[in-house]
């Protein structure tokens, strides 16, 4: 299972840190990704982190400059630090293992 948390309401320019706790499997063997889905839009991948050496991926350069994905294998937790948030970042954020195991989503709302 995956349990996402950390969303909330923040003003533009603010920060949030999302957490994704994995249970019943170890992060040593699985990559984890963060996705988001804004109202009326398709779900898009935001970032992911590899299982082995912690290689990270970001959807585009604007996210790479503002978002930081990391993980703590001992805590079975993947984090998404989001800085300088913009209203366009408003969405439900999900963590996922592959395309078959999804967390429940956490709402991020950025006010202008």
C-alpha positions, 0 to 999 in steps of 0.5 A: 500500500501507499499512503500520501499526505501533506497536502493543503492550502498555501499561498502562491510562493509558499511551500509544501512537503508531500509524503508517501509511505510505503507498506508491505514492500521495500523502496529498495526494489521499487521506483516511486513516482508522484503524479498530479491531476488538476480539475478537468485535466489528465493525470500527469507525472511530476517526478520519480525516484529510482529504487537503486541509486536514487536517480531522479526525474522531473517532468520539466525544467520548471518543476526541476527547479522548484520540486525536490523528490527524495526518499528515506528507505529506512522510513519507507517514505518518499517525499516531494518538497514543493517550493515557490508554488504557483496556482497552476500547481493546484491538483490532487497529488498521487504517489504510485509504484508503476501503474498498478499501485496508487496512493489515495491522493492528497489535495494541494491548493495554491491561492493567488 
